[in-house]
């Protein structure tokens, strides 16, 4: 890779775009690695005849707890994402493409969390606040539309496009989004392949539940909170002139 970059830099025509080409080359390599790991993971290869595992009952109990925690984390992002959208739209120190991408990213997150929250609310079956069968069906259909529409994928695409730009205010957001994406894709599949090799299906299901929590916590909640911090427009310094008190050093005349 280093030799390729050096040859690109020597070419005057491509010298101006070597940073963009480096990002494109690195992205292609990561996508290739991601595709390879995904296929290995989906083969469900095992290395042990008898794999250590947990009971179905324990797996069910843990899944219920992690699902509730994951849902709570996702719902906690509901008030955060609209604030991130507002700050992104109103911060005129950012370029217009960045403002649109940041607003789009967090708006898609909000739509997903809201549709998910409506289904979760109906599943709670709160006395005197129970959803009718028609309302439950409507919420399920809306969530299916939102999921098929790919709002989470679009939010990630917006995040990637933001990361390709080099505004100073976006450095923290770019590094955080890159870390979150790698954690929930390439690193996650490395762990998943290891679990496939040596452990049973119940432990694998717990791992998948952990991935859901990781996505809800890092991508929806933490990343949105970082967007609020990064896209908030700093307060402008007051332009009110400072009052200066001048003390005269002229001696006081004597009274004769």
VEXDREN-2710 file (C-alpha; in Angstrom, 1 decimal):
% VEXDREN-2710
k/r/px/py/pz
1/UNK/0.0/0.0/0.0
2/UNK/2.8/2.4/0.8
3/UNK/4.5/1.9/-2.6
4/UNK/1.1/2.6/-4.3
5/UNK/0.7/5.8/-2.4
6/UNK/4.3/6.9/-3.2
7/UNK/3.7/6.3/-7.0
8/UNK/0.4/8.3/-6.7
9/UNK/2.2/11.2/-5.1
10/UNK/4.8/11.3/-7.9
11/UNK/2.1/11.7/-10.5
12/UNK/1.4/15.4/-10.8
13/UNK/-2.2/14.8/-12.0
14/UNK/-3.1/12.7/-9.0
15/UNK/-1.0/14.5/-6.5
16/UNK/-3.9/16.7/-5.5
17/UNK/-6.2/13.7/-4.9
18/UNK/-3.9/11.3/-3.1
19/UNK/-5.7/11.7/0.2
20/UNK/-9.1/10.9/-1.4
21/UNK/-7.6/7.9/-3.2
22/UNK/-6.0/6.6/0.0
23/UNK/-9.5/6.8/1.7
24/UNK/-11.0/5.0/-1.3
25/UNK/-8.3/2.3/-1.2
26/UNK/-8.6/1.8/2.6
27/UNK/-12.4/1.6/2.3
28/UNK/-12.2/-1.0/-0.4
29/UNK/-9.8/-3.1/1.7
30/UNK/-12.1/-2.9/4.7
31/UNK/-15.2/-3.8/2.7
32/UNK/-13.3/-6.8/1.3
33/UNK/-12.3/-7.9/4.8
34/UNK/-15.9/-7.3/6.0
35/UNK/-17.3/-9.4/3.1
36/UNK/-14.8/-12.3/3.8
37/UNK/-15.6/-12.3/7.6
38/UNK/-19.3/-12.2/6.9
39/UNK/-19.2/-15.3/4.7
40/UNK/-17.0/-17.2/7.1
41/UNK/-19.4/-16.3/9.9
42/UNK/-22.5/-17.4/8.0
43/UNK/-21.0/-20.9/7.2
44/UNK/-21.2/-21.7/11.0
45/UNK/-18.1/-23.8/11.0
46/UNK/-17.2/-25.6/14.2
47/UNK/-14.0/-27.1/15.4
48/UNK/-15.3/-29.1/18.4
49/UNK/-17.6/-32.1/18.3
50/UNK/-19.1/-31.3/21.7
51/UNK/-19.3/-27.5/22.2
52/UNK/-19.8/-25.9/25.6
53/UNK/-23.1/-24.1/25.8
54/UNK/-25.6/-22.8/28.3
55/UNK/-29.2/-24.0/28.9
56/UNK/-32.1/-22.8/26.9
57/UNK/-33.7/-21.5/30.1
58/UNK/-30.7/-19.4/31.1
59/UNK/-30.3/-18.1/27.5
60/UNK/-34.0/-17.0/27.5
61/UNK/-33.6/-15.2/30.8
62/UNK/-30.5/-13.3/29.7
63/UNK/-32.0/-12.5/26.3
64/UNK/-35.1/-10.9/28.1
65/UNK/-32.8/-8.7/30.2
66/UNK/-30.5/-7.6/27.4
67/UNK/-33.5/-6.9/25.1
68/UNK/-35.1/-4.7/27.7
69/UNK/-31.8/-2.8/28.3
70/UNK/-31.2/-2.4/24.6
71/UNK/-34.7/-1.1/24.1
72/UNK/-34.3/1.4/27.0
73/UNK/-31.0/2.7/25.5
74/UNK/-32.6/3.1/22.1
75/UNK/-35.6/5.0/23.6
76/UNK/-33.1/7.2/25.5
77/UNK/-31.8/8.5/22.2
78/UNK/-35.2/9.9/21.3
79/UNK/-34.7/13.3/22.9
80/UNK/-31.1/13.5/21.9
81/UNK/-31.4/13.1/18.1
82/UNK/-33.8/16.1/17.5
83/UNK/-31.3/18.3/19.4
84/UNK/-28.5/17.0/17.2
85/UNK/-30.6/17.8/14.1
86/UNK/-31.3/21.3/15.4
87/UNK/-27.7/22.1/16.2
88/UNK/-26.6/20.8/12.8
89/UNK/-29.1/22.8/10.9
90/UNK/-28.5/26.1/12.8
91/UNK/-24.7/26.0/12.9
92/UNK/-23.8/28.2/10.0
93/UNK/-20.0/27.7/10.7
94/UNK/-20.4/24.3/9.0
95/UNK/-20.6/23.9/5.3
96/UNK/-24.0/23.2/3.8
97/UNK/-23.3/19.6/2.8
98/UNK/-22.1/18.8/6.4
99/UNK/-25.2/20.4/7.9
100/UNK/-27.5/18.4/5.6
101/UNK/-25.7/15.1/6.2
102/UNK/-25.6/15.5/9.9
103/UNK/-29.3/16.5/10.0
104/UNK/-30.2/13.5/7.8
105/UNK/-28.2/11.1/9.9
106/UNK/-29.9/12.0/13.2
107/UNK/-33.3/12.4/11.6
108/UNK/-33.1/8.8/10.4
109/UNK/-32.1/7.7/13.8
110/UNK/-35.0/9.5/15.3
111/UNK/-37.5/7.9/12.9
112/UNK/-36.1/4.4/13.6
113/UNK/-36.2/4.9/17.4
114/UNK/-39.7/6.3/17.3
115/UNK/-41.1/3.5/15.2
116/UNK/-39.3/0.9/17.4
117/UNK/-40.6/2.6/20.5
118/UNK/-44.2/2.5/19.4
119/UNK/-44.0/-1.3/19.0
120/UNK/-42.2/-1.7/22.4
121/UNK/-44.9/0.5/24.1
122/UNK/-47.6/-1.9/22.8
123/UNK/-45.7/-4.9/23.9
124/UNK/-45.6/-3.6/27.5
125/UNK/-49.4/-4.0/27.9
126/UNK/-49.7/-1.2/30.5
127/UNK/-53.1/-1.3/32.3
128/UNK/-55.5/1.4/30.9
129/UNK/-52.9/2.2/28.2
130/UNK/-53.1/-1.0/26.2
131/UNK/-52.9/-0.8/22.4
132/UNK/-55.8/-2.1/20.3
133/UNK/-55.2/-4.8/17.8
134/UNK/-55.6/-2.3/15.0
135/UNK/-53.1/0.1/16.5
136/UNK/-50.6/-2.7/17.1
137/UNK/-50.9/-3.8/13.5
138/UNK/-50.4/-0.2/12.3
139/UNK/-47.3/0.2/14.4
140/UNK/-45.9/-3.1/13.2
141/UNK/-46.6/-2.1/9.6
142/UNK/-44.9/1.3/10.0
143/UNK/-41.9/-0.3/11.6
144/UNK/-41.7/-2.8/8.8
145/UNK/-41.8/0.1/6.3
146/UNK/-39.1/2.0/8.2
147/UNK/-36.9/-1.1/8.4
148/UNK/-37.3/-2.0/4.7
149/UNK/-36.7/1.7/3.8
150/UNK/-33.3/1.3/5.4
151/UNK/-33.2/4.4/7.6
152/UNK/-30.4/3.0/9.7
153/UNK/-28.3/2.2/6.6
154/UNK/-29.0/5.7/5.4
155/UNK/-27.8/7.2/8.7
156/UNK/-24.6/5.2/8.4
157/UNK/-24.1/6.4/4.8
158/UNK/-24.5/10.0/6.0
159/UNK/-22.0/9.3/8.8
160/UNK/-19.5/7.9/6.3
161/UNK/-19.8/10.9/4.0
162/UNK/-19.3/13.2/6.9
163/UNK/-16.1/11.3/7.8
164/UNK/-14.7/11.9/4.3
165/UNK/-14.6/15.7/4.9
166/UNK/-11.9/17.4/6.9
167/UNK/-13.5/20.2/8.9
168/UNK/-11.8/20.6/12.2
169/UNK/-15.0/20.5/14.2
170/UNK/-15.8/17.0/12.8
171/UNK/-12.6/15.3/13.9
172/UNK/-14.0/14.0/17.2
173/UNK/-17.2/12.9/15.4
174/UNK/-15.3/11.2/12.6
175/UNK/-13.0/9.2/14.9
176/UNK/-15.9/8.1/17.1
177/UNK/-18.1/7.0/14.1
178/UNK/-15.2/5.1/12.6
179/UNK/-14.5/3.3/16.0
180/UNK/-18.2/2.5/16.4
181/UNK/-18.5/1.1/12.9
182/UNK/-15.4/-1.1/13.2
183/UNK/-16.6/-2.3/16.6
184/UNK/-19.9/-3.5/15.3
185/UNK/-18.7/-5.0/12.0
186/UNK/-15.2/-6.3/11.5
187/UNK/-14.3/-6.7/15.2
188/UNK/-17.7/-8.2/15.9
189/UNK/-17.4/-10.8/13.2
190/UNK/-14.0/-11.9/14.4
191/UNK/-15.5/-12.6/17.8
192/UNK/-18.6/-14.3/16.1
193/UNK/-16.3/-16.6/14.1
194/UNK/-14.5/-17.6/17.3
195/UNK/-17.7/-18.4/19.0
196/UNK/-18.9/-20.4/16.1
197/UNK/-15.7/-22.5/16.3
198/UNK/-15.8/-23.3/20.0
199/UNK/-19.3/-22.7/21.5
200/UNK/-22.9/-23.6/21.1
201/UNK/-25.9/-21.9/19.5
202/UNK/-27.2/-20.4/22.7
203/UNK/-24.0/-18.5/23.4
204/UNK/-24.0/-17.4/19.8
205/UNK/-27.5/-16.0/20.3
206/UNK/-26.4/-14.1/23.3
207/UNK/-23.6/-12.6/21.3
208/UNK/-26.1/-11.4/18.7
209/UNK/-28.1/-9.8/21.4
210/UNK/-24.9/-8.1/22.6
211/UNK/-24.4/-6.7/19.1
212/UNK/-27.9/-5.2/19.1
213/UNK/-27.1/-3.5/22.4
214/UNK/-23.8/-2.3/21.0
215/UNK/-25.5/-0.8/18.0
216/UNK/-28.2/0.9/20.0
217/UNK/-25.8/2.2/22.6
218/UNK/-22.9/3.3/20.5
219/UNK/-24.5/4.2/17.2
220/UNK/-27.9/5.6/18.3
221/UNK/-27.2/7.1/21.7
222/UNK/-23.5/7.9/22.1
223/UNK/-22.9/9.0/18.5
224/UNK/-26.0/11.2/18.7
225/UNK/-24.7/12.8/21.9
226/UNK/-21.3/13.4/20.3
227/UNK/-23.1/15.0/17.4
228/UNK/-24.8/17.4/19.8
229/UNK/-21.4/18.3/21.3
230/UNK/-19.6/18.6/17.9
231/UNK/-22.3/20.5/15.9
232/UNK/-23.4/22.9/18.5
233/UNK/-22.5/26.4/17.4
234/UNK/-20.0/28.0/19.9
235/UNK/-21.1/31.2/21.5
236/UNK/-19.8/34.3/19.8
237/UNK/-17.7/36.6/21.8
238/UNK/-19.3/39.8/23.0
239/UNK/-18.4/42.8/20.8
240/UNK/-19.4/45.3/23.5
241/UNK/-16.4/47.7/23.9
242/UNK/-14.8/47.5/27.3
243/UNK/-15.2/50.6/29.4
244/UNK/-11.8/52.0/30.4
245/UNK/-11.6/54.4/33.4
246/UNK/-8.9/57.0/32.9
247/UNK/-7.4/58.4/36.0
248/UNK/-5.9/61.9/35.6
249/UNK/-2.5/62.4/37.0
250/UNK/-2.8/66.1/36.9
251/UNK/-2.0/67.5/40.4
252/UNK/-4.9/69.1/42.2
253/UNK/-4.4/72.9/42.3
254/UNK/-3.8/74.3/45.8
255/UNK/-6.4/76.6/47.3
256/UNK/-4.8/80.0/48.3
END
